[in-house]
Amino acid sequence: MKLLDAITTIKAGIDTSAEAQDDLAWKAAVEKAGLVSQGDKGTTGLDETYSATFGPLELRVRHTWRDTSKTFQIGPDRTKLTLDLVHGGTSVDSYSNGYEA
């Protein structure tokens, strides 16, 4: 898949997931674009990054999930999805969306 197609596919998947409040669309888009998981680095929730290189550019999707509940106070689960276009280790463009469920 070409870079522009990958960006368009993933952005649409992120928006669809935010609207539907589930992870199905963004995960399918990331897989279709060929991004690979770099693992979960979260300690109190999920914090995972998917990435792929396109020539000198890197495309990254960061997925974070947090349970905002506290003792005797139920809170929503908060999901944030960020798409970054990276060149030379620096983000040159970014898009984010998320949802609470």
C-alpha positions as a Markdown table, in Angstrom:
| # | Residue | x | y | z |
|---|---|---|---|---|
| 1 | Met | 0.0 | 0.0 | 0.0 |
| 2 | Lys | 1.3 | 3.5 | -0.8 |
| 3 | Leu | 1.8 | 6.1 | 2.0 |
| 4 | Leu | -1.1 | 8.3 | 1.0 |
| 5 | Asp | -3.5 | 5.3 | 0.8 |
| 6 | Ala | -2.3 | 4.1 | 4.2 |
| 7 | Ile | -2.9 | 7.5 | 5.8 |
| 8 | Thr | -6.3 | 7.8 | 4.3 |
| 9 | Thr | -7.3 | 4.2 | 5.3 |
| 10 | Ile | -6.1 | 4.6 | 8.8 |
| 11 | Lys | -7.6 | 8.0 | 9.4 |
| 12 | Ala | -11.0 | 6.7 | 8.2 |
| 13 | Gly | -10.6 | 3.7 | 10.5 |
| 14 | Ile | -9.8 | 5.9 | 13.5 |
| 15 | Asp | -12.9 | 8.1 | 12.8 |
| 16 | Thr | -15.2 | 5.0 | 12.3 |
| 17 | Ser | -13.9 | 3.5 | 15.5 |
| 18 | Ala | -14.5 | 6.8 | 17.4 |
| 19 | Glu | -18.0 | 7.0 | 16.1 |
| 20 | Ala | -18.8 | 3.4 | 16.8 |
| 21 | Gln | -16.9 | 3.4 | 20.1 |
| 22 | Asp | -15.1 | 0.2 | 19.3 |
| 23 | Asp | -11.7 | -0.9 | 18.1 |
| 24 | Leu | -12.6 | -3.0 | 15.1 |
| 25 | Ala | -12.3 | -0.4 | 12.3 |
| 26 | Trp | -8.9 | 1.1 | 13.3 |
| 27 | Lys | -7.3 | -2.3 | 13.9 |
| 28 | Ala | -8.5 | -3.5 | 10.5 |
| 29 | Ala | -7.1 | -0.3 | 8.8 |
| 30 | Val | -3.8 | -0.6 | 10.5 |
| 31 | Glu | -3.5 | -4.3 | 9.5 |
| 32 | Lys | -4.5 | -3.5 | 5.9 |
| 33 | Ala | -1.9 | -0.7 | 5.7 |
| 34 | Gly | 0.8 | -3.2 | 6.9 |
| 35 | Leu | 1.7 | -1.6 | 10.2 |
| 36 | Val | 3.3 | -3.9 | 12.8 |
| 37 | Ser | 2.7 | -3.8 | 16.6 |
| 38 | Gln | 5.7 | -2.7 | 18.6 |
| 39 | Gly | 4.2 | -4.1 | 21.8 |
| 40 | Asp | 2.2 | -2.8 | 24.8 |
| 41 | Lys | 4.2 | -0.4 | 27.0 |
| 42 | Gly | 1.3 | 0.5 | 29.3 |
| 43 | Thr | 1.5 | -0.2 | 33.1 |
| 44 | Thr | -2.0 | 0.9 | 34.2 |
| 45 | Gly | -3.8 | 0.5 | 30.8 |
| 46 | Leu | -2.9 | -0.1 | 27.2 |
| 47 | Asp | -0.2 | 1.9 | 25.4 |
| 48 | Glu | 0.7 | 0.3 | 22.1 |
| 49 | Thr | 2.3 | 1.6 | 18.9 |
| 50 | Tyr | 2.0 | 0.2 | 15.4 |
| 51 | Ser | 4.5 | 1.4 | 12.7 |
| 52 | Ala | 5.7 | 0.9 | 9.2 |
| 53 | Thr | 8.3 | 2.7 | 7.0 |
| 54 | Phe | 7.6 | 4.2 | 3.6 |
| 55 | Gly | 11.0 | 5.2 | 2.2 |
| 56 | Pro | 12.4 | 7.9 | 4.5 |
| 57 | Leu | 9.0 | 8.3 | 6.3 |
| 58 | Glu | 7.5 | 6.3 | 9.1 |
| 59 | Leu | 3.8 | 6.0 | 9.9 |
| 60 | Arg | 2.9 | 5.3 | 13.5 |
| 61 | Val | -0.4 | 4.7 | 15.2 |
| 62 | Arg | -0.5 | 5.0 | 19.0 |
| 63 | His | -3.4 | 3.4 | 20.8 |
| 64 | Thr | -3.9 | 4.2 | 24.5 |
| 65 | Trp | -6.7 | 3.0 | 26.7 |
| 66 | Arg | -7.3 | 4.0 | 30.3 |
| 67 | Asp | -9.9 | 3.0 | 32.9 |
| 68 | Thr | -10.8 | 6.3 | 34.6 |
| 69 | Ser | -12.7 | 4.6 | 37.4 |
| 70 | Lys | -11.7 | 5.3 | 41.0 |
| 71 | Thr | -12.6 | 3.7 | 44.3 |
| 72 | Phe | -16.4 | 3.9 | 44.7 |
| 73 | Gln | -16.7 | 6.1 | 41.6 |
| 74 | Ile | -17.2 | 4.4 | 38.2 |
| 75 | Gly | -15.7 | 6.3 | 35.3 |
| 76 | Pro | -15.7 | 5.6 | 31.5 |
| 77 | Asp | -12.9 | 3.8 | 29.7 |
| 78 | Arg | -11.0 | 6.3 | 27.6 |
| 79 | Thr | -9.5 | 5.4 | 24.2 |
| 80 | Lys | -7.2 | 7.7 | 22.2 |
| 81 | Leu | -5.8 | 6.9 | 18.8 |
| 82 | Thr | -3.1 | 9.1 | 17.2 |
| 83 | Leu | -1.7 | 8.8 | 13.7 |
| 84 | Asp | 1.8 | 10.3 | 13.2 |
| 85 | Leu | 3.8 | 10.9 | 10.1 |
| 86 | Val | 7.5 | 10.8 | 11.2 |
| 87 | His | 10.6 | 11.9 | 9.4 |
| 88 | Gly | 14.0 | 11.6 | 11.0 |
| 89 | Gly | 12.5 | 10.8 | 14.3 |
| 90 | Thr | 10.3 | 13.9 | 14.4 |
| 91 | Ser | 6.6 | 14.0 | 13.9 |
| 92 | Val | 5.8 | 16.2 | 10.9 |
| 93 | Asp | 2.0 | 15.7 | 11.0 |
| 94 | Ser | -0.4 | 14.2 | 13.4 |
| 95 | Tyr | -4.1 | 13.3 | 13.7 |
| 96 | Ser | -6.0 | 12.2 | 16.8 |
| 97 | Asn | -9.4 | 11.0 | 17.7 |
| 98 | Gly | -10.9 | 8.9 | 20.5 |
| 99 | Tyr | -13.9 | 7.9 | 22.5 |
| 100 | Glu | -15.2 | 7.1 | 26.0 |
| 101 | Ala | -17.3 | 4.0 | 26.6 |
